[in-house]
Amino acid sequence: AGMDVARGLLGELRLACPNGYRYLFLKTIHALRWVVERRPHSLGPRPRLIFKADEDTYVCSATLNSQLAALPRSRYAYVGQFAEHTKLRIKPGERWEDLPHYHLFNRTFYPPYAQGALYGLSADLASSILEIASEPWRLFSRSPGELPINEDAAVGTLVHLWAKANTSFNYQPPTRQTLRARTPPFRPERLANSALGKVTFLDLKMRVYPSAEAHGGDHAGAGYLNESLARIENDEACSQVQRSF
C-alpha cells in the first residue's frame, strides 16, 4: 500500500504493489503509470517510447538504439516480437495457466501481443491503456488474485481493447490450414486489422540465445538472452557504432 516512490542514484522505483512473479502485470501497469503520470519533470522531457524488459533479459543497447532509429515515428506504437495465435491455458496447475485472464476478459485466445522479454509502448499508447485499466476495468483496485498472470499478454489485451473502443477485440486465431501454410509469424496488416488500424505494430528484431537458466533449468522453455553471449554482441555493436563516427 502507499504511493509509488522513486529513490536512489540508480533510479530505483518502489511500487505500491506486492512483489513476486504473480504480480508482474500489476507491477507493470503501476510502473507505466509512474512514467506517464508521476515522473518528475526534473528527469527531462517525457519519453517517446517506454520499454519493459524482464530482469533476465540483457539488452544490447547499441543494437536496440540502431533499430529504433530505423523505425518510423508513429503515434500509438507497439514495439516488440509478436505472438499471434496463443491459446489461454486455463487448467489449474498447468504451466502458464492464466484462468484470471479468462474470467476477466472472457476470451480463450490472447490477441496478438508483444512477448515479455522486451517490448515497448509509445507514451500516447501507454497513457491510453492506463485510462481503460482504471475505468472501466478497475485493474488498480482489484485484488491480486483477480488479475491476469501473463503480463505481456494482458498488456496486449489492453492495447486491443482500447483500439476496439473498449468493447471486444473479436480476434480470430488462424485456422489449422493457415498454420500449415507456414505464413510469416509477423504480419503487420493482420495485426493492424485486429486493432482497427489505430495501433502501429513495429517488429523488433531481437537475437535470442537458448538459456535454460532463464527458466530455472527448464531446457524446453528456454529462449531468453544468455548474458555472457549478449555482452559480447553488445560490445561488438558498440565498437561498430564508435567506428562509424
C-alpha positions in Angstrom: 0.0 0.0 0.0 1.0 3.6 -0.3 2.3 5.8 -3.1 4.9 4.7 -5.6 8.4 6.1 -4.6 11.4 6.7 -6.8 14.8 6.9 -4.9 18.5 6.2 -5.2 21.2 7.1 -7.7 20.3 4.1 -9.9 16.7 5.2 -10.3 15.1 2.6 -8.0 11.3 2.7 -8.2 9.4 1.2 -5.3 5.8 0.5 -6.4 2.7 0.4 -4.3 2.0 -3.3 -5.0 3.2 -6.7 -3.8 6.5 -8.2 -5.1 6.8 -11.5 -6.9 6.2 -13.0 -10.4 2.4 -13.5 -9.7 2.1 -9.7 -9.5 4.2 -8.9 -12.6 1.2 -7.4 -14.5 0.2 -5.2 -11.6 3.8 -4.0 -11.3 4.0 -3.3 -15.0 0.9 -1.1 -15.1 2.0 0.7 -11.9 5.4 1.4 -13.5 3.7 2.6 -16.7 1.5 4.9 -14.6 4.5 6.3 -12.8 6.3 7.1 -16.1 3.3 8.6 -17.7 1.7 10.5 -14.8 4.2 10.8 -11.9 7.6 11.0 -13.4 9.3 14.2 -12.1 9.9 17.0 -14.6 13.5 17.2 -13.3 14.2 13.9 -15.2 13.8 15.6 -18.5 11.1 15.6 -21.2 8.5 12.8 -21.4 9.9 9.7 -23.2 8.6 9.0 -26.6 8.9 5.2 -26.1 8.6 3.3 -22.8 10.2 -0.2 -22.7 9.7 -3.0 -20.3 12.3 -5.8 -20.1 12.4 -8.9 -18.0 15.1 -9.0 -15.3 16.8 -12.0 -17.0 16.9 -10.1 -20.4 20.2 -8.5 -21.3 19.5 -5.6 -23.6 22.2 -4.9 -26.2 21.7 -1.1 -26.1 23.7 -0.2 -29.2 21.8 -2.7 -31.3 18.4 -1.6 -29.9 19.2 2.1 -30.5 20.2 1.4 -34.1 16.9 -0.5 -34.7 14.8 2.2 -33.1 16.5 4.9 -35.2 15.4 2.9 -38.3 11.7 2.6 -37.2 9.1 5.1 -38.3 8.0 7.7 -35.8 4.4 6.7 -35.2 1.6 7.5 -32.8 0.2 4.7 -30.8 3.2 2.4 -31.5 3.5 -1.1 -30.1 7.0 -2.4 -30.5 8.3 -6.0 -29.9 8.3 -9.5 -31.2 4.7 -10.6 -31.5 2.9 -13.8 -30.7 -0.2 -14.1 -32.9 -2.2 -17.2 -32.1 -1.7 -18.1 -28.5 -4.4 -20.0 -26.7 -5.1 -19.4 -23.0 -4.2 -22.2 -20.7 -7.0 -22.5 -18.1 -6.5 -25.9 -16.4 -5.5 -25.3 -12.8 -1.8 -26.1 -12.2 -1.0 -26.1 -15.9 2.2 -24.3 -16.9 1.4 -20.7 -17.8 -2.2 -21.2 -16.6 -4.0 -17.9 -16.8 -7.5 -18.5 -15.5 -7.9 -14.9 -14.2 -7.4 -13.6 -17.7 -10.2 -15.8 -18.9 -12.5 -14.7 -16.1 -11.7 -11.0 -16.5 -11.8 -10.7 -20.3 -13.9 -13.7 -21.3 -11.6 -14.9 -24.1 -10.0 -18.3 -24.8 -7.3 -16.8 -27.1 -4.9 -13.9 -26.5 -5.0 -11.2 -29.1 -1.6 -10.5 -30.8 0.8 -9.3 -28.2 4.5 -8.4 -27.8 6.3 -11.0 -25.9 7.6 -10.1 -22.5 11.3 -10.4 -22.8 11.4 -6.8 -24.2 8.6 -4.7 -25.6 7.8 -1.0 -25.9 4.8 1.3 -26.0 4.7 4.8 -27.2 3.8 7.3 -24.5 0.4 8.1 -26.0 -0.5 4.4 -26.3 0.7 3.7 -22.7 -1.5 6.7 -21.5 -4.5 5.3 -23.4 -4.3 1.8 -22.0 -3.9 3.2 -18.5 -7.1 5.1 -18.9 -9.1 1.9 -19.6 -7.1 0.0 -17.0 -8.6 2.4 -14.5 -12.1 2.7 -16.0 -14.0 0.5 -16.7 -11.7 -2.4 -15.9 -10.6 -1.1 -12.4 -7.4 -3.1 -12.6 -5.6 -0.9 -10.0 -8.2 -1.6 -7.3 -8.8 -5.3 -7.9 -7.4 -8.0 -5.6 -4.1 -9.6 -7.0 -5.9 -12.9 -7.4 -8.3 -11.3 -9.9 -5.5 -10.0 -12.2 -4.1 -11.8 -15.2 -0.9 -13.8 -14.6 0.8 -13.5 -18.0 1.7 -9.8 -18.0 2.8 -9.4 -21.6 -0.5 -10.9 -23.0 -2.5 -8.8 -20.6 -0.8 -5.6 -21.8 -1.5 -6.7 -25.4 -5.2 -7.3 -24.4 -5.5 -3.8 -23.1 -4.0 -2.4 -26.3 -6.6 -4.2 -28.4 -9.5 -3.3 -26.0 -8.5 0.4 -26.3 -8.3 0.1 -30.1 -11.7 -1.5 -30.2 -13.3 1.3 -28.2 -13.1 -0.9 -25.1 -15.7 -3.4 -26.3 -14.2 -6.6 -27.8 -11.2 -7.3 -30.0 -13.0 -10.3 -31.6 -9.7 -11.7 -32.6 -10.0 -14.8 -34.8 -7.0 -17.1 -34.5 -5.6 -18.7 -37.6 -7.1 -22.0 -38.7 -5.0 -25.2 -38.9 -4.8 -24.8 -42.7 -3.4 -21.3 -42.2 -0.8 -22.5 -39.8 0.2 -25.4 -42.1 0.7 -22.9 -44.9 3.8 -21.6 -42.9 2.9 -18.0 -43.3 5.3 -15.5 -41.6 4.6 -15.2 -37.9 4.6 -11.4 -38.1 2.1 -9.8 -40.5 1.6 -6.2 -39.8 -1.5 -5.9 -41.9 -3.2 -8.7 -39.9 -2.3 -7.2 -36.6 -3.4 -3.7 -37.7 -6.8 -5.1 -38.8 -7.2 -6.8 -35.4 -6.8 -3.3 -33.7 -8.8 -1.4 -36.3 -5.7 0.3 -37.7 -5.4 2.5 -34.6 -2.2 0.9 -33.3 1.0 0.7 -35.3 2.7 -2.6 -34.7 6.5 -2.4 -35.1 8.5 -5.6 -35.3 11.7 -5.5 -33.2 14.4 -7.9 -34.4 15.9 -9.5 -31.3 18.6 -12.1 -31.2 17.5 -14.7 -28.7 20.0 -17.2 -27.2 19.0 -20.5 -25.6 19.2 -20.1 -21.8 18.0 -22.8 -19.5 18.9 -20.6 -16.6 16.1 -18.2 -17.5 13.5 -20.9 -16.8 15.1 -22.4 -13.7 16.9 -25.2 -15.7 13.9 -25.9 -18.0 15.5 -26.5 -21.4 12.2 -27.0 -23.1 11.1 -23.5 -22.1 14.4 -21.8 -22.7 14.7 -18.9 -25.1 15.8 -15.8 -23.2 19.1 -13.9 -23.6 22.2 -15.5 -22.3 24.1 -12.7 -20.6 27.6 -13.7 -21.5 26.9 -14.0 -25.2 24.8 -10.9 -25.2 27.6 -8.9 -23.6 29.9 -10.0 -26.4 27.4 -8.9 -29.1 26.8 -5.6 -27.3 30.5 -4.9 -27.1 30.9 -5.6 -30.8 27.9 -3.5 -31.7 29.2 -0.6 -29.6 32.6 -0.8 -31.3 31.0 -0.7 -34.7 28.9 2.4 -33.7 32.0 4.1 -32.4 34.0 3.4 -35.5 31.2 4.9 -37.7 31.5 8.3 -36.1 
